[in-house]
Amino acid sequence: MDMKWSDSLTVSKLVDDLVRAVGTRQFEELLIDSGTKDPRPNVIIMLDDQDCNLFEGLRTKLERDSKVTIIPVAHGG
């Protein structure tokens, strides 16, 4: 999915924009933890094939050519 890019685009802003672009409550509930408003318990966010937590987490600024991959975390037992 192509998203608008700006010089101040962070991972957090990208996730917010993605939730807004999809526009369904179900998608937001699957992606974002309701208690913390953080997507990372539910997904792994990769920046150019590396976990975003290796950088500045959700505050990481994206470059124009950054490749962002969101991988759902499967829970089981």
KEMILO-594892 format. One record per atom (N, C-alpha, C): z, y, x. Coordinates in Angstrom, 2 decimals. Example, Ala and Ser with C-alpha at 12.3 -4.5 7.8 and 13.67 -1.06 7.14 Angstrom:
! KEMILO-594892
node w 7.80&v -5.69&u 13.19
node w 7.80&v -4.50&u 12.30
node w 7.80&v -3.30&u 13.20
node w 7.08&v -2.25&u 12.85
node w 7.14&v -1.06&u 13.67
node w 7.87&v 0.03&u 12.90
//
This chain:
! KEMILO-594892
node w 0.00&v -1.17&u 0.85
node w 0.00&v 0.00&u 0.00
node w 0.00&v 1.23&u 0.89
node w -0.87&v 2.14&u 0.65
node w -0.90&v 3.39&u 1.41
node w 0.03&v 4.39&u 0.74
node w 0.90&v 5.01&u 1.56
node w 1.84&v 5.99&u 1.05
node w 1.56&v 7.32&u 1.76
node w 1.98&v 8.42&u 1.13
node w 1.82&v 9.73&u 1.76
node w 2.70&v 9.80&u 3.00
node w 2.17&v 10.40&u 4.04
node w 2.90&v 10.55&u 5.29
node w 3.18&v 12.01&u 5.55
node w 4.35&v 12.30&u 6.10
node w 4.67&v 13.65&u 6.56
node w 5.44&v 13.52&u 7.86
node w 5.57&v 14.63&u 8.58
node w 6.28&v 14.60&u 9.86
node w 7.74&v 14.19&u 9.74
node w 8.32&v 14.36&u 8.57
node w 9.73&v 14.04&u 8.37
node w 9.95&v 12.73&u 7.62
node w 8.92&v 11.90&u 7.51
node w 9.04&v 10.66&u 6.75
node w 9.95&v 9.67&u 7.48
node w 10.98&v 9.23&u 6.79
node w 11.90&v 8.23&u 7.34
node w 11.74&v 6.93&u 6.56
node w 12.35&v 5.87&u 7.06
node w 12.33&v 4.59&u 6.35
node w 12.96&v 4.76&u 4.97
node w 14.07&v 5.47&u 4.89
node w 14.76&v 5.69&u 3.62
node w 13.86&v 6.40&u 2.62
node w 13.19&v 7.45&u 3.06
node w 12.28&v 8.21&u 2.18
node w 11.11&v 7.34&u 1.74
node w 10.60&v 6.52&u 2.64
node w 9.50&v 5.62&u 2.30
node w 9.93&v 4.64&u 1.21
node w 11.14&v 4.07&u 1.34
node w 11.65&v 3.14&u 0.34
node w 11.80&v 3.86&u -1.01
node w 12.35&v 5.07&u -0.99
node w 12.48&v 5.85&u -2.23
node w 11.11&v 6.10&u -2.87
node w 10.13&v 6.47&u -2.04
node w 8.78&v 6.72&u -2.55
node w 8.16&v 5.45&u -3.12
node w 8.41&v 4.31&u -2.48
node w 7.89&v 3.03&u -2.95
node w 8.49&v 2.67&u -4.31
node w 9.79&v 2.84&u -4.44
node w 10.46&v 2.56&u -5.73
node w 9.88&v 3.46&u -6.82
node w 9.67&v 4.72&u -6.49
node w 9.11&v 5.67&u -7.46
node w 7.66&v 5.30&u -7.80
node w 6.89&v 4.87&u -6.79
node w 5.48&v 4.52&u -7.02
node w 5.34&v 3.29&u -7.91
node w 6.18&v 2.29&u -7.69
node w 6.13&v 1.09&u -8.54
node w 6.63&v 1.42&u -9.93
node w 7.73&v 2.18&u -9.99
node w 8.18&v 2.75&u -11.24
node w 8.85&v 1.84&u -12.24
node w 9.30&v 0.66&u -11.82
node w 10.01&v -0.20&u -12.76
node w 11.46&v -0.37&u -12.33
node w 12.32&v -0.42&u -13.30
node w 13.76&v -0.62&u -13.04
node w 13.99&v -1.97&u -12.37
node w 13.25&v -2.99&u -12.79
node w 13.40&v -4.33&u -12.23
node w 13.11&v -4.32&u -10.73
node w 12.04&v -3.65&u -10.31
node w 11.70&v -3.58&u -8.88
node w 12.81&v -2.89&u -8.11
node w 13.31&v -1.79&u -8.64
node w 14.39&v -1.06&u -7.97
node w 15.63&v -1.94&u -7.83
node w 15.98&v -2.67&u -8.87
node w 17.16&v -3.53&u -8.83
node w 16.99&v -4.69&u -7.83
node w 15.76&v -5.17&u -7.67
node w 15.50&v -6.23&u -6.70
node w 15.54&v -5.71&u -5.27
node w 15.13&v -4.47&u -5.08
node w 15.02&v -3.92&u -3.74
node w 16.29&v -3.24&u -3.24
node w 16.95&v -2.49&u -4.10
node w 18.07&v -1.64&u -3.69
node w 19.40&v -2.24&u -4.14
node w 20.37&v -2.34&u -3.22
node w 21.71&v -2.77&u -3.58
node w 22.37&v -1.67&u -4.41
node w 22.83&v -1.99&u -5.61
node w 23.35&v -0.97&u -6.53
node w 24.65&v -0.34&u -6.02
node w 25.45&v -1.07&u -5.27
node w 26.72&v -0.53&u -4.79
node w 26.56&v 0.44&u -3.63
node w 25.66&v 0.11&u -2.71
node w 25.51&v 0.91&u -1.51
node w 24.27&v 1.79&u -1.51
node w 23.34&v 1.53&u -2.45
node w 22.05&v 2.22&u -2.50
node w 21.24&v 1.97&u -1.23
node w 21.51&v 0.84&u -0.59
node w 20.85&v 0.45&u 0.66
node w 20.01&v -0.79&u 0.39
node w 18.74&v -0.81&u 0.81
node w 17.91&v -1.98&u 0.55
node w 18.18&v -3.15&u 1.50
node w 18.85&v -2.92&u 2.62
node w 18.93&v -3.94&u 3.66
node w 19.69&v -5.21&u 3.31
node w 20.62&v -5.24&u 2.39
node w 21.17&v -6.56&u 2.04
node w 20.14&v -7.45&u 1.34
node w 19.15&v -6.84&u 0.70
node w 18.17&v -7.59&u -0.10
node w 16.86&v -7.84&u 0.63
node w 16.56&v -7.03&u 1.65
node w 15.30&v -7.16&u 2.37
node w 15.50&v -6.87&u 3.86
node w 14.58&v -7.37&u 4.65
node w 14.49&v -7.00&u 6.06
node w 13.34&v -6.01&u 6.15
node w 13.57&v -4.89&u 6.80
node w 12.53&v -3.89&u 6.95
node w 12.10&v -3.87&u 8.41
node w 10.83&v -4.19&u 8.62
node w 10.27&v -4.26&u 9.96
node w 9.39&v -3.03&u 10.22
node w 9.52&v -2.48&u 11.41
node w 8.66&v -1.38&u 11.86
node w 7.87&v -1.89&u 13.06
node w 6.58&v -1.96&u 12.89
node w 5.73&v -2.47&u 13.96
node w 6.26&v -3.79&u 14.51
node w 6.61&v -4.69&u 13.60
node w 7.07&v -6.05&u 13.90
node w 8.45&v -6.13&u 14.54
node w 9.26&v -5.07&u 14.43
node w 10.64&v -5.10&u 14.92
node w 11.57&v -4.59&u 13.82
node w 12.74&v -5.20&u 13.71
node w 13.72&v -4.83&u 12.69
node w 14.07&v -3.34&u 12.83
node w 14.06&v -2.62&u 11.71
node w 14.35&v -1.18&u 11.75
node w 15.75&v -0.89&u 12.27
node w 16.66&v -1.88&u 12.17
node w 18.02&v -1.68&u 12.66
node w 18.08&v -1.60&u 14.18
node w 17.02&v -2.00&u 14.87
node w 16.96&v -1.84&u 16.32
node w 16.73&v -0.38&u 16.70
node w 16.33&v 0.43&u 15.74
node w 16.08&v 1.85&u 15.98
node w 17.23&v 2.63&u 15.34
node w 16.94&v 3.45&u 14.37
node w 17.97&v 4.23&u 13.68
node w 18.13&v 3.79&u 12.23
node w 17.83&v 2.52&u 11.95
node w 17.98&v 2.01&u 10.60
node w 17.14&v 2.79&u 9.61
node w 17.74&v 3.15&u 8.48
node w 17.02&v 3.88&u 7.43
node w 16.67&v 5.30&u 7.83
node w 17.33&v 5.83&u 8.86
node w 17.04&v 7.20&u 9.33
node w 15.88&v 7.26&u 10.32
node w 15.32&v 6.10&u 10.67
node w 14.22&v 6.07&u 11.63
node w 13.03&v 6.85&u 11.10
node w 12.54&v 7.78&u 11.90
node w 11.34&v 8.54&u 11.53
node w 10.11&v 7.68&u 11.82
node w 9.16&v 7.74&u 10.91
node w 7.94&v 6.95&u 11.05
node w 6.84&v 7.77&u 11.70
node w 6.07&v 7.11&u 12.51
node w 4.88&v 7.71&u 13.10
node w 3.73&v 7.50&u 12.12
node w 2.69&v 8.28&u 12.25
node w 1.55&v 8.20&u 11.33
node w 0.96&v 6.79&u 11.29
node w 0.94&v 6.09&u 12.40
node w 0.33&v 4.76&u 12.44
node w 1.34&v 3.62&u 12.37
node w 2.58&v 3.91&u 11.98
node w 3.60&v 2.87&u 11.86
node w 3.21&v 1.84&u 10.81
node w 3.46&v 0.58&u 11.13
node w 3.26&v -0.49&u 10.17
node w 4.64&v -0.92&u 9.67
node w 4.86&v -0.80&u 8.38
node w 6.14&v -1.16&u 7.77
node w 5.95&v -2.42&u 6.95
node w 6.81&v -3.41&u 7.21
node w 6.77&v -4.66&u 6.47
node w 8.13&v -4.86&u 5.82
node w 8.13&v -5.16&u 4.52
node w 9.37&v -5.41&u 3.79
node w 9.39&v -6.88&u 3.39
node w 10.41&v -7.60&u 3.88
node w 10.50&v -9.05&u 3.66
node w 11.74&v -9.34&u 2.80
node w 11.57&v -9.94&u 1.64
node w 12.72&v -10.30&u 0.81
node w 13.59&v -11.33&u 1.53
node w 14.90&v -11.19&u 1.35
node w 15.85&v -12.14&u 1.91
node w 16.17&v -13.16&u 0.82
node w 15.95&v -14.43&u 1.12
node w 16.23&v -15.51&u 0.15
node w 17.65&v -16.00&u 0.39
node w 18.43&v -16.03&u -0.68
node w 19.80&v -16.52&u -0.60
node w 19.86&v -17.89&u -1.25
node w 20.66&v -18.72&u -0.73
node w 20.82&v -20.04&u -1.32
node w 22.06&v -20.71&u -0.78
node w 22.26&v -21.87&u -1.26
node w 23.46&v -22.54&u -0.77
node w 23.40&v -24.01&u -1.04
//
